């Protein structure tokens, strides 16, 4: 399932390793992290990374895979 996670702040590419395999798009004071999450444990891992680096979580949305979401 594809997830779209939004955090406060515009993250630089140095944070990409924490969200390996996911697309990051920063702008307007927030960063959107989009990508496939294989199961609940994976989702909890991504949310743990967000918390452990001190980011403020704004939203989490799940949906079906769309080519637009996964384009680099």
Residue pairs with C-beta under 8 A, 6 or more apart in sequence:
1 36
1 37
1 62
1 63
1 64
1 65
2 34
2 35
2 36
2 37
2 62
2 63
2 64
2 65
2 66
2 69
2 70
3 34
3 35
3 36
3 37
3 43
3 46
3 60
3 61
3 62
3 63
4 32
4 33
4 34
4 59
4 60
4 61
4 62
4 63
4 69
5 32
5 33
5 34
5 46
5 47
5 50
5 57
5 59
5 60
5 61
6 30
6 31
6 32
6 33
6 57
6 58
6 59
6 60
7 30
7 31
7 33
7 50
7 55
7 56
7 57
7 58
8 29
8 30
8 55
8 56
8 58
9 29
9 30
9 31
9 55
9 56
10 26
10 27
10 29
10 30
10 31
11 24
11 26
11 31
11 55
12 26
13 24
15 24
15 53
16 24
18 49
18 53
19 33
19 35
19 46
19 49
21 35
21 36
22 33
22 34
22 35
22 36
22 46
23 33
23 34
23 35
23 69
23 70
23 71
23 72
24 31
24 32
24 33
25 31
25 32
25 34
26 32
30 58
33 46
34 69
34 70
35 69
35 70
36 65
36 70
37 43
37 46
37 62
47 57
47 60
50 57
51 57
